[in-house]
Amino acid sequence: MKESSEGTQLDRIDSKILRQLQRDGRLSNSDLAKLVGVSPATCHRRTERLFREGYVRGVHADIDPKCIERGALVMVGVVLDRSTPESFAAFETAIRKLPFILDCHLVAGDFDYFLKIRVRDMADFNRLHGSQLIALPGVRQTRTFFVMKEVVDGAILDF
């Protein structure tokens, strides 16, 4: 397990707290304490430390994309025209400004980046692709993959 900035390592209780929060970030401190077998005060102190030390990056709602008309999931492989630190930096700066990008990962292999995008439908993606994606700095080529079925998405970390 990771060593914290205070020099402590995660113990069994810390791991239990993290696993429970990963399953349900809305648990009350009292309910969380019961689930992990410690007092509410101990649970609160440990949970605060886990947040402070960066083990928990945030808590958010898992919105059903279909309910907000973003049911189409698209993965896009991007190849840049140059493999230089400057071209990577320019691309990454620009991609962070696009609100429809859910994930962007620098990868090894045939592509430089993989993007995860949610859109209404193919026409919506076509519009974004033609007006914004191919206009990003340094983009030489994109390859689009429309997801036909989401088998596993947003799984919890196993530790």
GIVEN-V715896 format. One record per backbone hydrogen bond with DSSP energy under -1.0 kcal/mol. NH is the residue of the N-H (numbers start at 1). CO is the residue of the C=O. E is the energy in kcal/mol with one decimal. If there is no record, write none. Layout:
nh,co,e
NH,CO,E
NH,CO,E
This chain:
nh,co,e
4,8,-3.7
7,4,-1.9
15,11,-2.4
16,12,-2.0
17,13,-2.6
18,14,-2.5
19,15,-2.5
20,16,-2.4
21,17,-2.6
22,18,-2.1
23,19,-1.5
24,20,-2.4
27,24,-1.3
32,28,-2.8
33,29,-2.7
34,30,-1.9
35,31,-2.3
36,32,-1.9
37,33,-1.3
38,33,-2.1
43,39,-2.7
44,40,-2.6
45,41,-2.3
46,42,-2.6
47,43,-2.9
48,44,-2.7
49,45,-1.9
50,46,-2.5
51,47,-2.2
52,48,-2.8
53,49,-2.7
54,51,-1.4
55,50,-1.9
56,50,-1.2
63,61,-1.0
67,64,-1.1
69,66,-1.3
70,65,-2.9
72,119,-2.3
74,117,-3.1
75,145,-2.9
76,115,-2.2
77,143,-3.1
78,113,-2.8
79,141,-3.0
81,138,-3.0
88,84,-2.5
89,85,-2.4
90,86,-2.4
91,87,-2.2
92,88,-2.8
93,89,-2.3
94,90,-2.0
95,91,-2.8
96,92,-1.5
97,94,-1.1
98,95,-1.4
101,98,-1.5
102,116,-2.8
103,116,-1.3
105,114,-2.4
107,112,-2.6
112,78,-2.9
113,78,-1.9
114,105,-2.2
115,76,-2.7
116,103,-2.4
117,74,-2.8
119,72,-2.5
125,121,-2.1
126,122,-2.8
127,123,-2.0
128,124,-2.0
129,125,-3.3
130,126,-2.4
131,127,-2.0
132,128,-2.7
133,128,-2.0
134,129,-2.0
136,133,-1.6
139,136,-1.6
140,79,-2.8
141,79,-2.0
143,77,-2.4
145,75,-3.1
147,73,-2.7
